[in-house]
Amino acid sequence: MTFNKQKPLTLIALTLVLGIGVILLLNLEKECPAADCPDCEQNIYSAGKGGTEFLYLYPPGCKGCDTPAIAKLFSDMSLEVRIYQNDGIPFPHILVMKEDESKGNISTIVSALNRYNILQFLCLTKHENACRLSREYLKQMQTCLAGMNISRDTVAFYYSDSCKVCNRSSRWVDEAGKDGYNILWLDENSTNPKVKDQMNCLKEFLNIPEGVPQYICISTGEIHTDTSKDRYTSGDIRSFAGRCKKGAGK
């Protein structure tokens, strides 16, 4: 699984914002003034305590940010998460803070673009429940699409006709399809019930907050969101489709 690269400007903004946030965290147990954050108590979800703290940060007006679903996700892993709206970030992030006896306090921040993305990160950091849940999500997605006769070697291409990058990439995706790779075209603005059902199968994998175009491999769960400066080329798309086809053969 590959994760989206952090944008330099985003990291700068996050550094400034999170510096303030760490100071605020020292006072989490204090009463929250109603005038400042009336929904503070509702945004703290507890599911058991451990040596690591997790914060879910999301921007105001975030499209696709489902905080109750995030709370449930962490609850299913018997972990505690604190959820905060933050106007210094362009899309959701998970901040992980841990006390280490030898290294001192350690913090890590990663993109939280969908629930599968979060599970994959937590799996890499040795949370076994996250590994189990990510496998379940992948299997459920594959089974859901298989019921619509969509094979595991398929690449889902999530796009919009109004997106200039999508229009360029669409030509290359179309060429890959003509060369024998299976492509599932998903227009984010489609009103077709069939397309909506297909997107519903991929709801844990689609990166709604950051936008289009996106590529999702049905066999492995690999995700690429093509909104960074390192744009996908025709060769990158074919390489992605090749990895997906190879993954389906395992």
C-alpha positions as CSV (number, residue, x, y, z in Angstrom):
1,M,0.0,0.0,0.0
2,T,1.3,3.4,-0.9
3,F,0.2,6.6,0.9
4,N,-0.3,10.0,-0.6
5,K,2.7,12.3,-0.2
6,Q,2.4,15.3,2.1
7,K,2.4,18.6,0.3
8,P,5.2,21.0,1.4
9,L,2.8,23.9,2.1
10,T,0.5,21.6,4.0
11,L,3.3,20.4,6.2
12,I,4.3,24.0,7.0
13,A,0.8,24.9,7.9
14,L,0.4,21.7,10.0
15,T,3.6,22.5,11.8
16,L,2.3,25.9,12.9
17,V,-1.1,24.7,13.7
18,L,0.0,21.6,15.6
19,G,2.5,23.5,17.6
20,I,-0.4,25.4,19.1
21,G,-2.4,22.2,19.3
22,V,0.1,20.5,21.5
23,I,-0.1,23.3,24.0
24,L,-3.9,23.0,24.0
25,L,-3.6,19.3,24.5
26,L,-1.9,19.8,27.8
27,N,-5.2,21.3,29.1
28,L,-7.6,18.7,27.6
29,E,-8.9,17.8,31.1
30,K,-10.0,21.4,31.8
31,E,-13.6,22.4,31.3
32,C,-14.4,23.6,27.8
33,P,-15.9,27.1,27.8
34,A,-19.3,27.0,26.1
35,A,-18.7,30.3,24.3
36,D,-15.5,29.0,22.6
37,C,-16.4,25.4,21.6
38,P,-19.9,24.4,22.5
39,D,-19.6,21.0,20.8
40,C,-16.3,20.1,22.5
41,E,-17.7,17.3,24.6
42,Q,-19.5,15.7,21.7
43,N,-16.2,15.6,19.7
44,I,-14.4,13.4,22.2
45,Y,-14.9,9.7,21.7
46,S,-13.5,7.2,24.1
47,A,-12.9,3.5,23.4
48,G,-10.3,2.5,25.9
49,K,-7.0,4.1,26.8
50,G,-3.5,3.1,25.9
51,G,0.0,4.6,25.7
52,T,-0.7,6.3,22.4
53,E,-3.0,9.3,21.7
54,F,-4.8,9.8,18.4
55,L,-6.3,13.0,17.1
56,Y,-8.4,13.2,14.0
57,L,-8.2,16.7,12.5
58,Y,-10.5,17.9,9.7
59,P,-11.1,21.3,8.0
60,P,-14.3,23.3,8.2
61,G,-16.9,22.4,5.5
62,C,-15.0,19.1,4.8
63,K,-16.8,17.1,2.0
64,G,-16.9,13.5,2.9
65,C,-15.6,13.9,6.5
66,D,-17.8,11.5,8.6
67,T,-16.7,12.0,12.2
68,P,-19.2,9.5,13.7
69,A,-17.8,6.9,11.3
70,I,-14.2,7.8,12.4
71,A,-15.3,7.4,16.0
72,K,-16.8,4.0,15.3
73,L,-13.7,2.9,13.4
74,F,-11.5,3.6,16.4
75,S,-14.0,2.1,18.8
76,D,-13.9,-1.1,16.7
77,M,-10.2,-1.2,17.3
78,S,-10.6,-0.5,21.0
79,L,-8.7,2.7,20.6
80,E,-9.4,6.2,21.8
81,V,-9.6,9.1,19.3
82,R,-10.1,12.9,19.8
83,I,-11.8,14.7,17.0
84,Y,-11.2,18.4,16.2
85,Q,-12.1,20.8,13.5
86,N,-9.0,22.7,12.3
87,D,-8.9,25.6,9.8
88,G,-5.2,25.2,9.1
89,I,-5.4,22.0,7.1
90,P,-6.8,21.4,3.6
91,F,-8.0,17.8,4.2
92,P,-8.2,15.3,7.2
93,H,-5.1,14.1,9.0
94,I,-4.4,11.7,11.9
95,L,-2.0,13.0,14.5
96,V,-0.4,10.2,16.6
97,M,1.4,11.1,19.8
98,K,3.3,8.6,21.9
99,E,5.5,8.7,25.0
100,D,8.7,6.7,24.6
101,E,11.0,6.1,27.5
102,S,14.2,6.2,25.4
103,K,13.3,8.8,22.7
104,G,10.9,11.0,24.7
105,N,7.6,12.3,23.2
106,I,7.1,11.3,19.5
107,S,4.5,12.5,17.1
108,T,3.5,11.4,13.6
109,I,1.0,13.0,11.2
110,V,-0.4,11.3,8.1
111,S,-3.2,11.9,5.7
112,A,-6.6,10.4,6.7
113,L,-8.3,10.5,3.3
114,N,-10.5,7.5,3.9
115,R,-11.0,4.8,6.6
116,Y,-9.0,2.2,4.7
117,N,-6.1,4.6,4.5
118,I,-6.2,5.1,8.3
119,L,-6.4,1.3,8.9
120,Q,-3.4,0.7,6.6
121,F,-1.3,3.2,8.5
122,L,-2.3,1.8,11.9
123,C,-1.5,-1.7,10.6
124,L,2.0,-0.6,9.7
125,T,2.4,0.7,13.2
126,K,1.7,-2.7,14.7
127,H,-2.0,-2.4,15.6
128,E,-3.3,-5.9,14.9
129,N,-6.9,-4.9,15.0
130,A,-6.3,-2.4,12.3
131,C,-4.7,-5.1,10.1
132,R,-7.7,-7.4,10.7
133,L,-10.2,-4.6,9.8
134,S,-8.3,-3.5,6.7
135,R,-8.4,-7.1,5.4
136,E,-12.1,-7.2,6.1
137,Y,-12.7,-3.9,4.3
138,L,-10.8,-5.1,1.3
139,K,-12.7,-8.4,1.1
140,Q,-16.0,-6.7,1.6
141,M,-15.2,-4.3,-1.3
142,Q,-14.1,-7.1,-3.6
143,T,-17.2,-9.2,-2.8
144,C,-19.5,-6.2,-3.3
145,L,-18.1,-5.5,-6.8
146,A,-17.9,-9.2,-7.7
147,G,-21.7,-9.2,-7.3
148,M,-21.7,-6.6,-10.1
149,N,-19.4,-8.8,-12.3
150,I,-16.4,-6.6,-11.7
151,S,-13.2,-8.6,-11.5
152,R,-10.4,-8.2,-9.0
153,D,-7.9,-7.2,-11.6
154,T,-9.9,-4.0,-12.3
155,V,-8.7,-0.4,-11.7
156,A,-11.4,2.0,-10.6
157,F,-10.9,5.4,-12.1
158,Y,-12.7,8.1,-10.1
159,Y,-13.0,11.3,-12.1
160,S,-15.0,14.3,-13.1
161,D,-15.7,15.8,-16.5
162,S,-15.1,19.3,-15.1
163,C,-11.5,18.4,-13.9
164,K,-8.8,19.4,-16.4
165,V,-6.3,16.8,-15.0
166,C,-9.0,14.1,-15.3
167,N,-9.6,15.0,-19.0
168,R,-5.9,14.5,-19.7
169,S,-5.7,11.3,-17.7
170,S,-8.9,9.9,-19.2
171,R,-7.2,9.6,-22.6
172,W,-4.4,7.5,-21.1
173,V,-6.9,5.4,-19.0
174,D,-8.9,4.8,-22.1
175,E,-5.7,3.6,-24.0
176,A,-4.9,1.3,-21.1
177,G,-8.4,-0.2,-21.3
178,K,-8.0,-0.8,-25.1
179,D,-4.7,-2.6,-24.3
180,G,-6.5,-5.2,-22.2
181,Y,-6.5,-3.7,-18.7
182,N,-9.9,-3.7,-16.9
183,I,-11.1,-0.2,-16.0
184,L,-14.1,0.8,-14.0
185,W,-15.1,4.4,-14.8
186,L,-16.7,6.3,-11.9
187,D,-17.9,9.8,-12.6
188,E,-18.2,11.6,-9.2
189,N,-21.2,13.5,-10.5
190,S,-23.0,10.5,-12.0
191,T,-26.7,10.1,-11.3
192,N,-26.7,6.5,-12.7
193,P,-27.9,4.2,-10.0
194,K,-25.5,1.5,-11.1
195,V,-22.5,3.8,-10.8
196,K,-23.7,5.0,-7.4
197,D,-23.9,1.4,-6.3
198,Q,-20.4,0.8,-7.5
199,M,-19.1,3.9,-5.6
200,N,-20.9,2.6,-2.5
201,C,-18.9,-0.6,-2.7
202,L,-15.8,1.6,-2.7
203,K,-16.9,4.1,0.0
204,E,-14.1,3.1,2.4
205,F,-11.5,3.6,-0.3
206,L,-12.6,6.7,-2.2
207,N,-10.7,9.9,-1.2
208,I,-13.7,12.3,-1.2
209,P,-12.0,15.2,0.7
210,E,-9.0,15.6,-1.6
211,G,-10.8,15.2,-4.9
212,V,-10.2,13.7,-8.4
213,P,-8.7,11.9,-10.3
214,Q,-8.1,8.8,-8.2
215,Y,-7.0,5.3,-9.1
216,I,-8.0,2.3,-6.9
217,C,-6.8,-1.2,-7.4
218,I,-9.6,-3.7,-6.6
219,S,-7.2,-6.6,-6.0
220,T,-4.8,-5.0,-3.5
221,G,-6.5,-1.8,-2.3
222,E,-3.7,0.3,-3.6
223,I,-4.8,3.9,-4.0
224,H,-3.4,6.9,-5.8
225,T,-4.9,10.4,-5.7
226,D,-3.5,12.4,-8.6
227,T,-3.7,15.9,-7.1
228,S,0.0,16.4,-6.2
229,K,2.7,18.0,-8.2
230,D,4.0,14.6,-9.2
231,R,1.2,13.9,-11.7
232,Y,0.6,10.4,-13.1
233,T,1.8,9.9,-16.6
234,S,0.5,7.4,-19.2
235,G,3.3,5.0,-18.1
236,D,2.4,5.4,-14.4
237,I,-1.2,4.5,-15.2
238,R,-0.1,1.4,-17.1
239,S,2.3,0.4,-14.3
240,F,-0.5,0.8,-11.7
241,A,-2.9,-1.3,-13.8
242,G,-0.1,-3.9,-14.2
243,R,0.4,-4.2,-10.5
244,C,-3.3,-4.5,-10.0
245,K,-3.5,-7.3,-12.6
246,K,-0.6,-9.1,-11.0
247,G,-2.1,-8.7,-7.5
248,A,-5.3,-10.4,-8.7
249,G,-3.3,-13.4,-9.8
250,K,-2.1,-14.2,-6.3
